């Protein structure tokens, strides 16, 4: 976020990070749709077969959510 006391603030943040705060603020949220703005998140595990059940469920959930977002073009 940039702000120098001139009533101007610019920030580039993930949509999920700002969504809950926008309602009470007088801000305009713009989506950046350029290719450079798309993020690829990765999960690294040493041995997926040795993860706890909770960790496996979490990884499965992240994979499912990623697939859903890709199918929606998000």
N, CA, C and O of each residue as an XYZ file, in Angstrom:
296
protein
N       0.843     -1.175      0.000
C       0.000      0.000      0.000
C       0.886      1.234      0.000
O       1.829      1.325      0.787
N       0.593      2.172     -0.866
C       1.322      3.431     -0.923
C       0.406      4.547     -0.452
O      -0.750      4.606     -0.870
N       0.878      5.406      0.380
C       0.092      6.548      0.829
C       1.050      7.621      1.318
O       1.935      7.351      2.130
N       0.873      8.831      0.826
C       1.785      9.917      1.197
C       1.031     11.138      1.717
O       1.508     12.263      1.571
N      -0.129     10.934      2.316
C      -0.865     12.042      2.888
C      -1.621     12.892      1.888
O      -2.092     13.975      2.237
N      -1.749     12.436      0.667
C      -2.458     13.184     -0.359
C      -3.824     12.579     -0.669
O      -4.443     12.919     -1.677
N      -4.291     11.687      0.194
C      -5.584     11.055     -0.052
C      -5.525      9.984     -1.122
O      -6.547      9.617     -1.702
N      -4.342      9.492     -1.377
C      -4.164      8.471     -2.402
C      -3.523      7.248     -1.779
O      -2.512      7.348     -1.084
N      -4.108      6.112     -2.030
C      -3.521      4.860     -1.572
C      -3.688      3.812     -2.653
O      -4.773      3.659     -3.214
N      -2.640      3.105     -2.941
C      -2.673      2.057     -3.959
C      -2.083      0.806     -3.346
O      -1.005      0.845     -2.751
N      -2.775     -0.286     -3.487
C      -2.263     -1.550     -2.977
C      -2.589     -2.674     -3.935
O      -3.645     -2.675     -4.568
N      -1.702     -3.611     -4.038
C      -1.945     -4.821     -4.820
C      -1.945     -5.959     -3.816
O      -0.902     -6.338     -3.283
N      -3.127     -6.495     -3.569
C      -3.290     -7.547     -2.570
C      -4.201     -8.629     -3.130
O      -4.994     -8.355     -4.030
N      -4.105     -9.839     -2.623
C      -5.017    -10.893     -3.063
C      -6.462    -10.520     -2.734
O      -6.735     -9.910     -1.700
N      -7.371    -10.887     -3.612
C      -8.789    -10.580     -3.441
C      -9.308    -11.058     -2.091
O     -10.054    -10.342     -1.424
N      -8.923    -12.246     -1.691
C      -9.392    -12.790     -0.425
C      -8.926    -12.002      0.782
O      -9.577    -12.027      1.827
N      -7.809    -11.304      0.653
C      -7.269    -10.546      1.776
C      -8.021     -9.242      2.014
O      -8.014     -8.735      3.136
N      -8.658     -8.695      1.010
C      -9.325     -7.397      1.147
C     -10.841     -7.517      1.206
O     -11.512     -6.610      1.697
N     -11.383     -8.609      0.719
C     -12.834     -8.766      0.580
C     -13.598     -8.414      1.852
O     -14.612     -7.720      1.779
N     -13.145     -8.868      2.999
C     -13.887     -8.645      4.238
C     -13.815     -7.195      4.718
O     -14.626     -6.791      5.551
N     -12.874     -6.410      4.220
C     -12.705     -5.039      4.685
C     -13.350     -3.995      3.780
O     -13.549     -2.857      4.203
N     -13.675     -4.356      2.558
C     -14.135     -3.386      1.572
C     -15.467     -2.751      1.956
O     -15.679     -1.569      1.683
N     -16.361     -3.499      2.576
C     -17.695     -2.996      2.881
C     -17.715     -1.669      3.611
O     -18.510     -0.797      3.260
N     -16.876     -1.485      4.608
C     -16.878     -0.263      5.394
C     -15.967      0.832      4.871
O     -15.932      1.926      5.433
N     -15.245      0.561      3.824
C     -14.296      1.537      3.282
C     -14.818      2.135      1.989
O     -15.606      1.516      1.275
N     -14.377      3.320      1.704
C     -14.723      3.945      0.424
C     -13.587      3.669     -0.555
O     -12.804      4.555     -0.896
N     -13.523      2.440     -0.987
C     -12.465      2.051     -1.914
C     -13.073      1.378     -3.128
O     -14.174      0.831     -3.074
N     -12.355      1.427     -4.190
C     -12.745      0.755     -5.423
C     -11.795     -0.415     -5.615
O     -10.577     -0.239     -5.585
N     -12.340     -1.597     -5.810
C     -11.530     -2.791     -6.026
C     -11.543     -3.108     -7.517
O     -12.603     -3.305     -8.111
N     -10.384     -3.155     -8.099
C     -10.239     -3.476     -9.517
C      -9.479     -4.782     -9.644
O      -8.489     -5.004     -8.946
N      -9.935     -5.632    -10.523
C      -9.236     -6.892    -10.768
C      -8.161     -6.678    -11.821
O      -8.394     -6.018    -12.834
N      -6.996     -7.235    -11.581
C      -5.916     -7.209    -12.565
C      -5.979     -8.544    -13.297
O      -5.785     -9.602    -12.699
N      -6.247     -8.483    -14.570
C      -6.438     -9.712    -15.335
C      -5.257    -10.033    -16.259
O      -5.327    -10.971    -17.054
N      -4.196     -9.270    -16.155
C      -3.016     -9.532    -16.978
C      -2.375    -10.854    -16.565
O      -2.472    -11.271    -15.411
N      -1.729    -11.495    -17.510
C      -1.093    -12.784    -17.234
C      -0.084    -12.712    -16.091
O       0.030    -13.656    -15.309
N       0.652    -11.600    -15.985
C       1.678    -11.492    -14.950
C       1.082    -11.505    -13.548
O       1.775    -11.823    -12.582
N      -0.200    -11.163    -13.431
C      -0.830    -11.077    -12.114
C      -1.352    -12.424    -11.620
O      -1.703    -12.556    -10.447
N      -1.407    -13.399    -12.480
C      -1.893    -14.723    -12.074
C      -0.798    -15.443    -11.302
O       0.361    -15.479    -11.716
N      -1.192    -16.012    -10.177
C      -0.224    -16.713     -9.334
C      -0.432    -18.213     -9.435
O      -1.556    -18.695     -9.580
N       0.636    -18.917     -9.359
C       0.600    -20.376     -9.276
C       1.104    -20.753     -7.898
O       2.261    -20.502     -7.562
N       0.250    -21.345     -7.116
C       0.652    -21.801     -5.793
C       0.952    -23.289     -5.877
O       0.261    -24.035     -6.571
N       1.964    -23.702     -5.180
C       2.371    -25.106     -5.222
C       2.439    -25.671     -3.816
O       2.659    -24.953     -2.841
N       2.247    -26.966     -3.744
C       2.355    -27.689     -2.481
C       3.528    -28.648     -2.634
O       3.586    -29.422     -3.589
N       4.448    -28.594     -1.703
C       5.599    -29.493     -1.728
C       5.548    -30.386     -0.498
O       5.411    -29.903      0.626
N       5.658    -31.669     -0.716
C       5.727    -32.617      0.395
C       6.862    -33.591      0.117
O       7.143    -33.928     -1.033
N       7.493    -34.028      1.164
C       8.600    -34.967      1.014
C       8.075    -36.344      0.624
O       8.615    -36.983     -0.279
N       7.032    -36.800      1.296
C       6.448    -38.111      1.009
C       4.952    -38.032      1.284
O       4.521    -38.084      2.436
N       4.169    -37.908      0.229
C       2.725    -37.719      0.387
C       2.068    -38.884      1.120
O       1.050    -38.704      1.789
N       2.639    -40.065      0.998
C       2.069    -41.237      1.666
C       2.289    -41.214      3.174
O       1.645    -41.966      3.905
N       3.182    -40.366      3.641
C       3.466    -40.302      5.078
C       2.777    -39.125      5.767
O       2.993    -38.890      6.956
N       1.954    -38.390      5.031
C       1.222    -37.280      5.641
C       0.162    -37.813      6.593
O      -0.359    -38.913      6.406
N      -0.150    -37.032      7.602
C      -1.251    -37.402      8.497
C      -2.559    -37.321      7.711
O      -2.612    -36.709      6.644
N      -3.599    -37.933      8.237
C      -4.897    -37.894      7.565
C      -5.362    -36.444      7.406
O      -5.891    -36.074      6.358
N      -5.168    -35.626      8.437
C      -5.580    -34.224      8.362
C      -4.831    -33.492      7.250
O      -5.429    -32.719      6.501
N      -3.531    -33.733      7.142
C      -2.735    -33.084      6.101
C      -3.170    -33.554      4.717
O      -3.251    -32.749      3.790
N      -3.451    -34.849      4.568
C      -3.924    -35.367      3.275
C      -5.247    -34.731      2.887
O      -5.439    -34.343      1.735
N      -6.160    -34.622      3.847
C      -7.458    -33.995      3.576
C      -7.276    -32.533      3.172
O      -7.959    -32.042      2.274
N      -6.355    -31.844      3.838
C      -6.088    -30.448      3.510
C      -5.525    -30.320      2.095
O      -5.966    -29.462      1.331
N      -4.571    -31.154      1.746
C      -3.992    -31.129      0.400
C      -5.064    -31.446     -0.638
O      -5.143    -30.776     -1.667
N      -5.887    -32.455     -0.380
C      -6.972    -32.793     -1.303
C      -7.924    -31.614     -1.484
O      -8.371    -31.335     -2.597
N      -8.230    -30.929     -0.392
C      -9.116    -29.765     -0.454
C      -8.500    -28.660     -1.314
O      -9.187    -28.074     -2.151
N      -7.223    -28.375     -1.116
C      -6.563    -27.338     -1.903
C      -6.558    -27.685     -3.389
O      -6.775    -26.817     -4.235
N      -6.313    -28.944     -3.697
C      -6.310    -29.383     -5.097
C      -7.700    -29.233     -5.703
O      -7.841    -28.771     -6.835
N      -8.723    -29.620     -4.953
C     -10.101    -29.507     -5.440
C     -10.487    -28.042     -5.663
O     -11.094    -27.709     -6.681
N     -10.139    -27.172     -4.721
C     -10.463    -25.751     -4.859
C      -9.739    -25.141     -6.056
O     -10.304    -24.312     -6.770
N      -8.511    -25.541     -6.272
C      -7.751    -25.044     -7.408
C      -8.403    -25.462     -8.720
O      -8.511    -24.660     -9.648
N      -8.834    -26.711     -8.795
C      -9.489    -27.207    -10.005
C     -10.791    -26.457    -10.260
O     -11.110    -26.135    -11.405
N     -11.542    -26.179     -9.202
C     -12.798    -25.441     -9.353
C     -12.538    -24.029     -9.860
O     -13.244    -23.549    -10.747
N     -11.544    -23.368     -9.311
C     -11.239    -22.006     -9.736
C     -10.764    -21.972    -11.180
O     -11.124    -21.068    -11.934
N      -9.960    -22.948    -11.568
C      -9.496    -22.993    -12.957
C     -10.654    -23.215    -13.913
O     -10.688    -22.626    -14.993
N     -11.611    -24.065    -13.524
C     -12.751    -24.325    -14.401
C     -13.642    -23.095    -14.533
O     -14.336    -22.938    -15.537
N     -13.628    -22.223    -13.526
C     -14.410    -20.987    -13.569
C     -13.630    -19.833    -14.187
O     -14.176    -18.753    -14.413
N     -12.355    -20.067    -14.457
C     -11.517    -19.024    -15.031
C     -11.105    -17.968    -14.028
O     -10.807    -16.834    -14.401
N     -11.087    -18.336    -12.749
C     -10.713    -17.387    -11.688
C      -9.217    -17.370    -11.524
O      -8.697    -16.637    -10.683
